[in-house]
Amino acid sequence: MYGLMVVEPPNGWPKVDREFYVMQGDLYLKGKADQPGIHDVSIHKMNAEEPDYVVFNGSVDALSKENA
C-alpha cells in the first residue's frame, strides 16, 4: 500500500509550470531476491529494516542512471 501526503503553507506556494511527486517504497522478500516468480513478504527483514529493494515510483533505478 502506498500513500501520498502533501503539506502546503496556508497561503499556498507561488504558481509553477509543473509539480513532481516522488514515491518511495521498500520491498522485503522471503527467499532470494533475484529468483524469478512471486515472493512472500519477510516480516523478519521488515522488522530488521533490511529491504531487498528500495524503489522510487514503483521501480528499481527509477531515478538513477539514464532516468536521473
N, C-alpha and C positions, 0 to 999 in steps of 0.2 A: 504494500500500500504506500502510495506517495501522496504528499500534500504540499501546498504552497501557501505561504503567508506573506503578504506584502504589507509593510508598515510605512506609512507616509506621514509627513508633518500635517497638522490641522489645516493649513492653507494650501497644501499640495506642493508639488515641485514645479519648476518652470517647464514650459512646453518643450518637447524634443521631437525629433523626426521618428525615432524608434526607441522601443524599450526591449531589453533582453532579459530573460529569466533562465537561470541555470538550476537544474535539479540534480542533487547528488543522491546516490543510493549505494548501499553496501550489500554484497551477496556473501552469505555464509553457507557453504555447501558441504554435505557429507560426501566422503569419498574423494577421489582425485578430481580436482577442478578441470583438468584438461581432458577428462574422459567424456566422450560424447553421450548424449542422451539426457533424460530428465533426472534431476538431482533432488534429494530431500534437503530440508533445512537442517543445519547443525546448530542446535541450541548451545552446545558446548563452545563452539567458536564464537557464537554471538555473545555469550556471557563473558568470554575472554577478550572480546573486541579484536578478533583476528579474522578480518574478512578475506575471502579468496579474491574478490574483485571489488574495487571502488569504481562505480560508474557515474558518468555525468550524462544527463538527458537519456538515460537508459542504455548507453553503450560504453564499452571499454575503449579508451583512447578517443572519446568523442571530442575532446577539446585539446588534443595534442597532435603532434606531427603535422600532417597536411591539413588538419582541421583546426589548428591553433588560430 
